[in-house]
Amino acid sequence: MEAYRKAASRLSPKLSPSALAQLGNSMEQALTDAPSSVYSIPESVRHDSFVLPNKDGTTSHPFEEAGSEVKSNPGAAIRSIGNSRRVFLLNSSLSPVELDGLSYRIRALASNDAINSILVANPLEDAESNCDMSENTTCLSSFMEEGESPSRGAGGPWGKHLSNSMKTLLHENYGEGLAVPIVSSGYDARGIYESGMHKHLDQLERELMVPLISLSKAVRGSYDETINSSPSKVPLISIPNGLTSDSGYALLLGSYVLATHSTSLKILNPLRGLAFDPVGLSYLLPRLGWEFGQTSREYSKACGVLLALTGYEANAEDMVATGLATHYIGSPYKLNILERGLSELNSYAGQALRPKPKTLHGREQDDAYDVNEEFRNVAVGNLIQHISEYDAAGADEYGCYLQDDLDEETGLFLKDKDPSITLAEERIQMYGEVFSEFVSWGATFQDALLEPTVEGIIARLEEIAATKAEFEGKSGCEEDVMVAEQAESLVSSIQQRSPLALRTMHRLLQQGAESDETLESCMEREKKSQMRLFAKEDGDFVRWAESGKGVGLAGMKSIASISKEKEETFTNWNHASVKEVTNDEVEEIVSDA
C-alpha cells in the first residue's frame, strides 16, 4: 500500500484524468480484490472532469477527442471535499452493476478513519436545469462551483444568475412540481424487462436483488453496525432534494437524512405490478415515529399502509414528522454550507481530545478500547444540527429541547420576555412540533387503514367517501366534506394499482410489523416476493412493461416552459379488483419456501 501511495504521488501530476483513473482502478483491484463493478462509480480526488455528455450527446471531457460520443455516463460519481467524500447522484436510476459498485464504495469509505463523513446528494443543477447536468461536467462540490467556476449562461426555470436566496424564495412560492428532480428510484424497472433479466431468477437475484440489499446495508452500516459486518466508523449524510421512490430509499437509510422544501417520498411500484424492493420498507413503515418518540408513532401502522398502498406522496414535513428524515434544512443551498464545513472538520482519526494511554512494559495494550470514542462524529452532528431548522426529535439548531419555553398561543415559537418587541409573524425560527398532513390523514383514517384485508380498507374508505352527499352544502360541515373527498381520492388511487401487488404489500406489512421481525428478515422476504412478481409469466409487471406506459409522474416539457406533461398509467391488470385475488395467489408470492 505504501508503494502504491508513492507511485500515485509521483505519477498523478503527469497523467491525464482518464489515464490516472485507469491506473488507479488497476492498482485498487490488485491490492484490495475489489469487484469489477466498483469501477462503474468513478472516484476522483482532483478537479478533473468526469465523462458526462453534452446536450448533443458528445463528450465534454478535455482529454477525449472533440466531438466523440460518450461511451460511459456514470449514474453516480464520488469526489473528495477535504476530509469528507461527496457522492453525486447523476441519474435517477442506477444500473445493477452501479448498485453493486456504489455499495462497495460506501462500505469502503464508511470504514475509512481518514475522513469524517460521506455526503450523498443529487447536484443542485437538478433543480436549476430540469435535471440537466451537461453544463457541470466537473461534478465539483457545490461550494466550489459557486466560488470558483465561471458564471454559466441562463437556464432552468428561474435562470442561473439569481442568488441562492432568490432561487429558494421562487421555488418555495412558485416552484411546486417545476424542475423538482427525481433523486432516486433505485433502478430502471423497464430496463430490467428489456434486458430479459426478469426471466432468469438466478441472474435477477445475483445482479439486482443482492446488490440492492448490499447497498441498503452499506448505507445503514454508517448508522447501525449490527446490520453491517464492516467496521463502519463515519456517518453517511443524505440530502434528497426532490422525489425519492421505492428502492431509492436505500440511499436514505444512513445516519442523517436532511430534507429540503422539495424533498418527498412516494411508493410507485404497485403501478408497475411490483411490491416492495428489498430495502426494508416492510419493516420500517409499521414503525414510523418509533425511533424519535414522535406523536406519529401512535398512528405508525396506519401511516405505513397509507404510504404503501395509496401512493400518497409524503413531503419534507411528513418525512421528518415520521422519522423517515432526521432533519429539516429548508433551502437546498445549505448544501454549500454543509460541504464547506465538512471539508474543514477533522477526520475520524483526528477527532481526539485525550492522548492514547501509555503501555507499560510487560502489559498488553488493549487496541479495541478507544479513549476518544465519545468525541468521534460529534462535530459532524453539531454541524448538521446548526444548519437545520429542526430535527425529528424536536430540537432546534442548537440542540435544545424547548417545549416548556414555547408560547402558549401557537406552541411553535419561544416565549418573548417582552411580547411588544416581536410580532408573531416575525418569529422566523420554529421550535415546536410541525403539522404533518400525512400523519393527520393517518390518524383520521386509522380505523379504515387498519382493516385486516385490502378489500376491507377499500370498503371502509368508500363508506367515508359516501358521506360527502350528506354533508355537502351544510354550514359547519366543511371539514367532513374534506375528509370524504380525501377518502374518495385514496380509493381512486388504490384502484389504479395492481391488485396482486397491493395484496402482496399488505401481507408484507403485516408480517413486518411482528415483534420478532428484523430489518434483514424483512429484506429477505421482500426479495423473494419481488422476484416472483418479476418472473411471473404474463404477470402484471410484464403487462405493464410491454404497455410502454409510465407511473403517472409529471415532468417539464422543456426548461423554457412551465407547462407539464404527465405520464399515462397502466390499468389492464390480470385481476379487475383485489377481491379477485385469492389467498393462495398471495401465499405463493410471499411464501418463505
N, C-alpha and C positions, 0 to 999 in steps of 0.2 A: 504493500500500500504506500509506503514511503517513497519507493521508486516511482510509483505512478504519479504521486504528487510532484516530485522533482521534474519528471518528464513533462507533465502538463504545464508547469510554471515556465519551462523553457520554450515549449512549442506554441503555447496559446497566443502570444503576441504575433506570431509569424504565420498563423494559419487562417484561412477564411473560415467563417462560421460553419459552413456546411462540412468542410474537411475536419474541423475540430470536433463537430458533433459526431461524425462517423468514427473518428479515433476514440472519442470518449465512450461511445457505445461499445466498441470492440473491447476496450480495456475494462469497462464495467462488467461485461458479460464474462470475461476471462477471470476476473477477480472475485466476483460475487455470485456467479451462476444465476444471474438474473434471467427470467424468461424473455424470450424474444419479443413478447407483447409489450414490454416496458418501453421499447423504442417508438411505439406509436404515440407516446406522450412526450414530446420533446422538452428538454430541460436545459436552461442556459443561465449562466451567471453573468453574462456580458450583455451589452445593449445592442447586440446584433439583431437583424430581422429574422423572424420565422417565415416559413414559406406560406404566406396567406395570399389568396387570389385577389386580383384587381376585379373591377366590375365587368371587364370584358373577358375574364377567365384566364388572363395571362399572369405571369408572375411579377411580383414587385420586389423580389429578393435581389439585393445588389450584386450578389455573386453568381446569379443564374443568368443564362443567356436571355437577353431582352426579347420579349415577345413570345417566349416559350410557354407552353401550357403547364399549369401546376399539376404535378402528379400526386402530391401529398398535401392535403389540407387537414391538419390535426383537429380533432374535436376538442382538445384541451392542450394547454401548454403551461409550463412551470418556469417561473423566473425568481431569481434571488432579489429580495428587497432588504438589504442589510442583514440583520440577524433573523429574518423571517423568510418564508417562502410563499409566493403567491401562485395559486392555481387559477389560470384564466379558463373559464368555460366558454369556448368559442362557438360551439354548436349546441343546439338544444337537445340533441341526442348523440350518444356515443356508439360506435360500433362495438361488437362483442370483444374484439381484440383490445380496443381502447379502454373498455371497462376493466379488463384484466390488468392492463398496463397501469392504469391510474390506481388501481387497488394496490399493486406492488409499490408504486411510487409513494403513496401515502403511508403505507406501513414502514417503509424505509425512512421517510422523513420524520415520522412520529417518534421513532426511537433515536433520533439524532440529537444529542445533547449540545451540539454546536449551534443550534438555532433556538428560537424561543416560541415559535408558533408556525402553523400552516393556515393560510388565509385563502379560502375558496370563494370566488365571486365571478359573476359574469361581468364583462367590461362595461364601463359607463357608456361606451359608444352604442351599446344596445338600445339604451333609452333615448339617445340623441339622434341616431341614424337608422331607426327601424331595423335594428339587428344587423346593420351593415358594418363589417369590420374592415373593409377594403382600404379605408383611409388611416388605419392604425396597424401597419404591418410589423411594428416593433414589439407589440404587446408589452410596452413598458408599464411600470406601475403608474397608477393614475396621478399621483402627486408629481411624478417625473414628467408625465405628459403635460400637466398643467404648467409646470415651471420651465421646462427645458425644450419642449418641442415647438416648432414654428406654428403659428396660427393656421388652421386649415380653413378651407372655404366653407361657405354657408351650406348647411344641410340639415336633415332632420326636421321634424315638425316645427321646432322653435328656433332653428339656426344654432350655430356653434359659437357665435360671438357674444352670447348672453352670459352674464355672470352666473355662478352656481346658484346663488340665492334667487335670482330671477327665474332660472330654469325650474328650481324646486317649487316656486310660487305658481308658475304656469302649470306644471304637472299636477299639483295638488288641486287647483281650481278648475282647470280645463282639460286635463290630460287623461281622464278615465277612459281606458280602452285604447288610447292612442300611443303607439310606439312603445307599449309596455311589452317587453320581450318574454319569451318562454325561457326560463332559466334552465330547466332540465326536465325532460320526460323520461330520462334514463336511456332508452334505446328506441330504435325505429321499428315499431311492430310490423308495419307493412314491408319494410326491408327484410325482416325475418321470413316473411311469407315468400317474397320474390326470390330469396336465396334458396328456398326449399328446405331450410333448416328445420322447420316445424314438422316435417315428415320423419325426421330421424331423431328419436328420443335420446339416444346416447350423445349425439352431437349437440342437441339442444341443451341437455343438462351440462355437458362439459364446457361448451363455448358461450353459453348465455346465463344459465341459471347459477352455476357455481361462481362465475365472476361477479354476478350481482350480489350474492351472499358474501363473497370475499370483500367486495367494496364496502358493503354495509358494515361489516365487522371492522374493516380497516379504519373507517371514519369513526365508528363507535368506540374503537380502541383508544382514541385520544380522550375519551370521556369515561369509559368503563373498561378497565383492564381485564375484568373477568370474562369478557366476551372475546378477547383477542389474546392469542398466545405470545405476540410480540411485546417486548418491553416498551410500551408506549410511554413517552415522557412529556411531550409538548402538546398543548391544546390545539384542536382544529376549530377554526372560526369560519362560519359560513355567512355570506351576505347575499341572499337571493333577491335581487332587485327585479321582480317580475313574477310570472306564474311558474310554480313547480307542480308537477303532476306525477302520480303513480310511482314508478321506481326511481324517479328523480329525487324522491325524498331520502334516498340513501345518502345523499350529499348533505342532508340536514340532520344527521344523527350524531354530530360531534359535540364538543364541549359547549360551544356558543353558537346560537343562530340569531343573527341581528336582522330584524325585519325593518324594511323601509316602508314608506307610504304606498309603494307599488307592489309589495310582497303579497302573494296569495298562494293557496294550495287547493288543488282540485283533483278528484279521482275520476279519470276518464275511461279506464279500462273496460267497464261494462258496456260502453258504446262501441267497443271493438270485439265484444264477445269474450272478453277475458276477465279474470278476477284479480286478486292481489298478486303483485310481483313479490318475490321472496326478499323483502326488505324489512319485514317485521311489523307491518301496519296492523295486522290482525291481533297483535299483542299490544301495541301502543294505543290504538284508538279506544278500546274499552277502559283505558287507564288515564284518559285525559285529565289534566289538573292534579293528578296524584303527587307528582314529584315536588311541586312547589306549594302544596297545600292550598290550592286555589278554590274559590267557590264553585268553579266548573266541575270539580270532582264529584259533586252531588248529582250531576247530570251526565257523567262521563260516558256511560253506555249509550244513552240516547243520542248524545252528540256524535259518538263514533258511528252509529247507524246512519244518522243524518248525513254525515260527510261521505260515507262509503256508498250508500245506496241511491242517494238522490242527486249526486253531482253538485252538491252545494259548494260554492266557492268561498272558502274561509279567507278573509282578508288579514292584514297585518295585526290589527287589534284582536281579531278572533284567535289568531295563532298564538299570540303572547298570552291571552286570557286562558288558554287551554294547555300551555306548556309546549306546544308544537314549535314555538320560537322562544328563546330565552330573554331577548331584549328588544325594545323598540327604539330605533335611532332616528326615524323620520326621514330626513333627507339622505338619498343615496350618496351624495357628495361628501358625506362624513367618511366615506371610504378613503379619501385622500388623507384625512387627519389620522385615521387608524393606520394606514400604511406607513406614513412617516413616523408615527410613534413606535410601531413595532420594529421598524428598521433600526431605531436607535436604542431600544431596550437591550439589556444584557441577554446573552444566550442562557439556555437552561443551566449549563455548567457554571456560568458566571454569576448566577443568582445565588450568591452565598454571602452570609454575614459572619458566620463562625468559621474559624480555621479548623481543618481536619485534626482530630485528636492524635497526639503523638503515640507511636507504637513503641512500647518498652521492650528491651531485649528479652527474648525468651517467651514473649506473649504473642499469640496470633492476632492479626488485625482482622476486624470484622468489616469486610468490604461491603457487605449488604446494608450496613447501617449508614444512613445519610444524615449527618448532623444538621444539614440545611434543608431538610425535606419540607419543613413548614414554610420556608420562604420561596420555594420553587413555584413559578407560574402566578404568584400573587400580583406582580407588577402588570402582567398581561390582563388579569381580571380587573384590576383597578383602572387601567386604560379603557377597557370596554365599558365599564360602569360610567366612566366620566363622559364618554361621547353619547351615552344612551339617555333617552328621556325618562324611561322607567324600565324595570325588568319584570319578569314573570312572577317574582316573589313580592313585588310591590315596593321595591326600594328605589330611591331617587338616584341621581348621578353621583352622589357622594356615598352611596351605600347605606343610607339612613332609612329606617322604617318609622314613619312619622304619623301613624294612624291617629294617635292621641292628640296631635297638634294640628289636625286638619279643621277647616272651618265647618261649622255645623250646617250651613246653608247648602253647600254642594258636596262636601266631603272629598273634594278633589285638590284643594289648594291650602297652603299654610295659612294659619290664622295671622291676621295683622295685629301688631301691638297697638297701632293707631289706624282703625279702619278708614279714616279720612285720607290716608296717604295714597292708597292704591285702590282703584276701581276693580270690580270683579273681572271685567273684560280685559284688563291689563295684566292679569296674572297669567304669565306665559307657562311657567313650569307646572306640570300636572303631577300630583303625588298619589292621589287616591286610585282606587280600582276603576279601570276604564270599562265603559259599557261595551259589550260584545253582542251583536245581533245573533250571531251563531249560537252562543250559549243561551241567549234568551229564547230562541226558537227551540232549542233542545229541551229547555225546561217547559215551554208551552206545550210541546207535543210529546212529552216524555211518556205518558201512558200509551199513546199510539205507537211510538217508536220501539217500545219495549215489548210489544206483542211477540209471542214465540215464533210466529211464521211471517214470511213476507206478505202472504195473502192477507193476514190479519192486520199488518201495518197499513196496507193499501186500503182495506175496508174501513179502518178507523179514521184514516185521513179523509176518505170520501165522505164519511158521516159529518166530519167537521166542515168540509167544504160545502156540504149541502145546506148548512145553516146560513149561508150568505143571503139567500132569498128572505129568510126570516128577519134578519137584522138590517138589511139594506134600506136606506132612506129614513131610518128611525133616529131620532135625536139621542145622542149619548151612546150609540152603538157602533161608533166608527172603529173602535178597536176590535170588536167582534167581527166586523166585516173584513178588516185587515187580516185577522187570523184565518178566516175562511178562505180568503184569496190566496194566502200563503200555502195553506193545505192543498188547495186546488193546483197550485203551481208545482208543489212537490209530487203530487200524484202524476201529473203530466210528465214530469222529468223522469220518474221511476219507470213509467210505461214505455219510454223511448229506449230503455236499455234491454240488453239480452236477459230474458227470464232465467235461463240456466246460470248465467254469470251472477245474477242477483242472488239466487238461491245458494249458490256456492259461497259467495262472500258472506252472506248472513250466517251460514253454518260455520265458516272460519272465524267470524267474530264471536260466536257463541262459544266455540271451543277455546279460542284465545283468551277469553275472559275468565277461564277457570283458574283457581288459585295456584295450582301446581304447574301451570304452563310457564315456559321461559321464552325469551326472545328467540333463541336458537331453535327450540322445538316448533315454534310458530313459523319461522322461516322455512324449515324443512317441510312442513305441511303445505305452506304456500307454494313451494317449489313443485311438489308433486301434483297439486291441483292445477297449477298454471300449465305445466307440461301436458297434462291430459286435455285441457281445453285447447291448447295449441294444436295438438296432434289429432284431435277428433275429426274423423273423415266426414266431410260435408257439415262440419260443425259451424257454430256461429262465427268463430274467428275467421274461418276460411271464407264463409259467405261475405263477411264484412270486407276482407282483404280483396276479394275478387270484384266487389262492387265499385271500388275506386272512391268511395265516399269517405268523409272525414269524421270528426267527433264534435263538430259544432263550434270550433274556435273561430273568433273574429280576428281578421288581420287587416292591415293597411293596404289599400290598392297601390299607393305609391307614397314616397316620403314627402312629396309635394302636395298631397291631398289628405284631408282628414276624413274622407269617406271610407267606409269599412266594408269588407266582404266577409261573409260568414259561411263556414263550411257546411255542406249538407250532411245530415246524419243518416245512418242506415237503420232500417226498422224491419226488414224481412227476415226475422229470426226463425229458427226451427220451431219455436213454441210461440203461440199467439199471446200467451199470458203466463204468469207464474203458476197459475192453477193447473196448467197442463204439464208442468214439470213434476215428475214423480220422485218420491223419496229414494227409490232405487237409483235413479239417474244421478241424484246429488251424491249418494253414498259412493257410487262408482268413481266420482271425481275426487272426493275428499278422503277416501279411504287411505289408511296408512300402508296398506298392502302394496 
